[in-house]
Amino acid sequence: MKWVFLYLLVINLTAFAAMKCDKRRAEKGLWRIPEKNLFLLAILGGGLGGIAGMRLFHHKTKHKRFTIGFPCVLLLQCVLVLWVWKYIIQ
């Protein structure tokens, strides 16, 4: 269980940092992190970090696919974890 929490910490910090990095690159007109990669980080468990980065850095907040998509990914992951906990683990 310790490894799961460590993984979630790392993936969420990575998603958070990716949002910050992409925001800075956008401001400077540099090459950007593809949106599919930002979503991949969220799908791999970094939804909370992605949402925090989006809100804190005001990045992708006008894009519906992010403002709706990231919370939906996080919600589905929470439901999946609860289902696994209830029906698989116990």
N, C-alpha and C positions, 0 to 999 in steps of 0.2 A: 504494500500500500504506500510505503514511503516513496518508492520509485514513481508511482503515479502522480503524487503531489509534486515531486521534483520536476517531472516532465511537464506538468501543467504550469508550473512556475516559469520554467525556461521558455516554453512556447508562447506564453502570454507576454513575457518580457520582450521576446523577439517580435511579436506582433505590434506591441507598443512602440518599440524602437523603429520598426519598419514604417509605421505611420508618421513618426517624427521625421525620419530620414526622407520620406517621400514628400512631406510638406516642405522641408527645407529645399529639396531639389526643385520643387514646383516654383518656389519663390525666386530661385536663381535661374530658372529656365533651363535646367540641366535634364539629362536623361532620367526618366521616372521609373519607379517600380511598377511593373504591370499590375493592373487591377486583379487579374486572375491569381497572381501571387499573394496579394493581400488577402483575398478570399480563401486561398489555400491555407494560409496561416490560421485564419479563423476556423476553418473546417477541421484542421488538425488539433484544435483545442484552444486556440488563442483568441476566441471570441471576446472575452472580457478585456484582455489587453488591447485588442483592436478597437473596441468601443471606447475604452478609456483614452486611447491615443487620438481617436477621432474627435472626442469631445474636448480634450485638453488643448489640442493643437488646432482646433477648428478646421479639420481636414476631412474632405469628402462629406461634409455635413449637408451639402445641397444636392447630393446624389441619392435618390430614393433607394437604389440598389444597396447602398451602404447603410443608410439610416434605418432601413427596414430589414435588409438582408443580414447584417451582423447580429442584431438582437434575435432574429428568427433562428439563425444558426446556433446561437448560445442557448436559446430556449429549447430547441430540439435536442441539443446535447445534454441539457439538464434532465429532460424527460427520459432520454435514453439511459443516463446514469441511474436515475431513480428506478426505472424498469429493471435494469440489470441488478441493482441492489436488492430489489424486492423479489424477483423471480429467479435469479441465477445464483446469487451469493447466499441468500438466506433460505 
